[in-house]
Amino acid sequence: MNLQVHHVISAITGWTGMPIVRAIVDAERDCRRRAALRDVRTQADEATMAKSRQGDYRAEHVFAWKQSLQLFDADPKQIQECDPQIAAHRSRLESKADGRKKLKAARREKNKRRTQSSFPIREQVFRITGVDRTEIDGIRESAALARISEIGTDRSRWKTETHLASGLALGPNNKISGSQLFQRSTRKTANRARDILR
C-alpha cells in the first residue's frame, strides 16, 4: 500500500502500531484521525505520522491485512489453551523438593518480559527438581523449564558431565591436519537444550 509506517514507529505490534492497523482494517482513511491514535511516547509528531500513512488502500491489500490481524489475535488464545495442558502434565511429575528447603525471594528483573506464563514457573521447577535453577546467572524461569523439558531430571543417562556435554555438542570439534590446528569450533546441531545452556 506504499505506507511508510516503519519510518516513524519502531514496532508495528506496539502501542501505536496496533490501533493504527485496526483503524486501517476498519476502513478509517482519514490520516489525521489515525495519527491521533499514536501513543504519547512516540517521538514523531502528528503531521509526520499522518504523512507516513498516505498510501494506496486497495481492497485486496486491506483484505490481506484483515486476515493477518485475525491470525495475530488468534495466537495468544492458542497459547492460553496450551497452559492447562502443561499444568496437567506438570502435576504428574514427581516432587523432589523437601519441606526443609525454601525458595528465596525472586530477583528483580530490570526488563519486563514479553511473554508471561499464567502459572508460577519458578515454584514448579523448584518442586520438580528440588533446586532453584533461577539462581544461576542467565537462567530465567522459562529457560529453566525448557531445560527440564529438553533434558529431563534423570541424570543417570550420562555417566559424567563430559558425556552430557558431548551429547549436547558442547565439546570442541577441532580440525587438525598433521600437527597443526586449523579450525576450532563446536559441532553444529539444532539442540534447544544446548542453546539454553550456552
C-alpha positions as CSV (number, residue, x, y, z in Angstrom):
1,M,0.0,0.0,0.0
2,N,3.1,2.2,-0.1
3,L,2.7,3.2,3.6
4,Q,5.9,4.5,5.3
5,V,4.9,3.5,8.9
6,H,8.1,1.7,9.5
7,H,10.0,5.1,9.3
8,V,8.1,6.6,12.2
9,I,7.4,3.7,14.7
10,S,9.8,1.0,15.8
11,A,7.3,-1.9,16.0
12,I,4.0,-2.4,14.2
13,T,2.8,-4.5,17.1
14,G,3.3,-1.8,19.7
15,W,1.0,0.6,21.5
16,T,1.0,3.0,18.5
17,G,1.1,0.4,15.6
18,M,-1.8,-1.9,16.6
19,P,-4.5,0.8,16.9
20,I,-3.5,2.2,13.5
21,V,-3.6,-1.3,11.9
22,R,-7.0,-1.9,13.4
23,A,-8.2,1.5,12.1
24,I,-7.0,0.7,8.6
25,V,-8.8,-2.6,8.6
26,D,-11.9,-0.9,9.9
27,A,-11.8,1.4,6.8
28,E,-10.6,4.5,8.6
29,R,-9.0,6.5,5.8
30,D,-8.5,9.9,7.5
31,C,-4.7,10.1,8.1
32,R,-5.1,12.8,10.7
33,R,-7.6,10.8,12.7
34,R,-5.4,7.7,12.7
35,A,-2.4,9.9,13.6
36,A,-4.2,10.9,16.8
37,L,-4.2,7.2,17.9
38,R,-0.5,7.4,18.5
39,D,1.0,6.8,21.9
40,V,2.2,9.8,23.8
41,R,5.7,8.3,23.9
42,T,6.0,8.3,20.1
43,Q,8.7,10.7,19.0
44,A,7.2,11.6,15.6
45,D,4.6,14.4,15.6
46,E,1.1,14.0,14.3
47,A,1.9,15.7,10.9
48,T,4.7,13.2,10.3
49,M,2.5,10.3,11.4
50,A,-0.3,11.4,9.1
51,K,2.1,11.7,6.1
52,S,3.5,8.2,6.7
53,R,0.0,6.8,6.4
54,Q,-0.8,8.2,3.0
55,G,-0.9,5.3,0.6
56,D,-2.9,3.2,-1.9
57,Y,-5.6,1.4,0.1
58,R,-6.6,-1.2,-2.4
59,A,-9.2,-3.7,-1.3
60,E,-7.0,-6.8,-1.8
61,H,-4.3,-5.4,0.4
62,V,-6.7,-4.3,3.2
63,F,-8.2,-7.8,3.0
64,A,-4.8,-9.4,3.4
65,W,-4.2,-7.1,6.4
66,K,-7.5,-8.2,7.9
67,Q,-6.6,-11.9,7.6
68,S,-3.2,-11.3,9.2
69,L,-4.7,-9.3,12.0
70,Q,-7.2,-12.2,12.7
71,L,-4.3,-14.6,12.9
72,F,-2.3,-12.2,15.1
73,D,-5.3,-12.0,17.5
74,A,-5.8,-15.8,17.5
75,D,-2.2,-16.7,18.5
76,P,-2.5,-15.6,22.2
77,K,-5.7,-17.6,22.5
78,Q,-3.9,-20.7,21.2
79,I,-1.1,-20.1,23.7
80,Q,-3.6,-19.8,26.6
81,E,-5.1,-23.1,25.6
82,C,-1.7,-24.8,26.0
83,D,-1.3,-23.7,29.6
84,P,-3.9,-26.1,31.1
85,Q,-2.2,-29.0,29.2
86,I,1.2,-28.0,30.6
87,A,-0.3,-27.7,34.1
88,A,-1.9,-31.2,33.8
89,H,1.4,-32.8,32.7
90,R,3.4,-30.9,35.3
91,S,1.2,-32.1,38.1
92,R,2.0,-35.7,37.2
93,L,5.8,-35.2,37.7
94,E,7.4,-36.4,40.9
95,S,8.2,-33.8,43.5
96,K,11.8,-33.7,44.7
97,A,11.6,-30.7,47.0
98,D,11.5,-31.5,50.7
99,G,10.0,-29.2,53.3
100,R,13.3,-28.1,54.7
101,K,14.4,-26.1,51.6
102,K,12.6,-22.9,50.9
103,L,12.7,-20.7,47.9
104,K,14.5,-17.4,48.3
105,A,12.8,-14.2,47.2
106,A,12.9,-13.8,43.4
107,R,15.4,-11.4,41.9
108,R,14.0,-8.2,40.5
109,E,14.4,-8.1,36.7
110,K,15.3,-4.8,35.0
111,N,13.4,-5.5,31.8
112,K,9.8,-6.7,31.7
113,R,9.5,-10.0,29.7
114,R,7.3,-10.0,26.6
115,T,5.8,-13.4,27.5
116,Q,4.5,-14.2,30.9
117,S,3.1,-17.6,31.8
118,S,-0.2,-18.0,33.7
119,F,1.3,-20.4,36.2
120,P,4.2,-19.9,38.6
121,I,7.1,-21.5,36.7
122,R,9.8,-20.9,39.4
123,E,7.9,-22.7,42.1
124,Q,7.1,-25.6,39.8
125,V,10.7,-26.0,38.7
126,F,11.8,-26.0,42.3
127,R,9.2,-28.6,43.2
128,I,10.2,-30.9,40.3
129,T,14.0,-30.6,40.7
130,G,14.4,-29.6,44.4
131,V,16.8,-26.9,43.3
132,D,16.2,-23.2,42.4
133,R,17.8,-23.1,39.0
134,T,17.0,-19.4,38.5
135,E,19.8,-18.6,41.0
136,I,22.2,-19.3,38.1
137,D,23.1,-16.1,36.2
138,G,21.5,-16.1,32.8
139,I,18.9,-18.8,33.6
140,R,15.4,-17.3,33.8
141,E,12.2,-19.2,34.7
142,S,11.3,-20.1,31.1
143,A,14.8,-21.3,30.4
144,A,14.8,-23.5,33.5
145,L,11.5,-25.0,32.4
146,A,12.7,-25.5,28.8
147,R,15.9,-27.2,30.1
148,I,13.8,-29.7,32.1
149,S,11.5,-30.4,29.1
150,E,14.6,-31.0,26.8
151,I,16.9,-32.9,29.1
152,G,14.7,-34.1,32.0
153,T,15.6,-34.7,35.6
154,D,17.1,-38.1,35.2
155,R,20.9,-37.7,35.1
156,S,21.7,-41.4,35.1
157,R,21.7,-41.5,31.3
158,W,25.1,-39.7,31.4
159,K,28.0,-41.2,33.3
160,T,29.8,-37.9,33.7
161,E,29.3,-34.2,32.8
162,T,31.7,-34.9,29.8
163,H,29.1,-37.3,28.4
164,L,26.4,-34.7,28.8
165,A,28.5,-32.0,27.1
166,S,29.2,-34.4,24.2
167,G,25.6,-35.3,23.8
168,L,24.7,-31.6,23.6
169,A,27.5,-30.9,21.1
170,L,29.2,-28.5,23.5
171,G,32.6,-30.2,23.3
172,P,35.3,-29.0,20.9
173,N,35.4,-30.2,17.3
174,N,39.0,-29.4,16.5
175,K,40.2,-29.9,12.9
176,I,43.8,-30.9,12.8
177,S,46.0,-31.5,9.8
178,G,49.3,-33.1,10.7
179,S,50.1,-31.4,13.9
180,Q,48.6,-28.0,13.0
181,L,45.2,-26.9,14.4
182,F,43.4,-25.0,11.6
183,Q,39.8,-24.8,12.9
184,R,38.4,-24.8,16.4
185,S,34.7,-24.8,17.0
186,T,31.8,-26.9,18.4
187,R,29.8,-29.2,16.2
188,K,26.7,-27.6,14.5
189,T,23.5,-29.0,15.9
190,A,19.9,-28.0,16.3
191,N,19.6,-28.7,20.0
192,R,17.4,-26.3,22.1
193,A,19.0,-27.5,25.4
194,R,22.4,-26.6,24.0
195,D,21.1,-23.1,23.2
196,I,19.7,-22.7,26.7
197,L,23.0,-23.7,28.4
198,R,25.1,-21.6,26.1
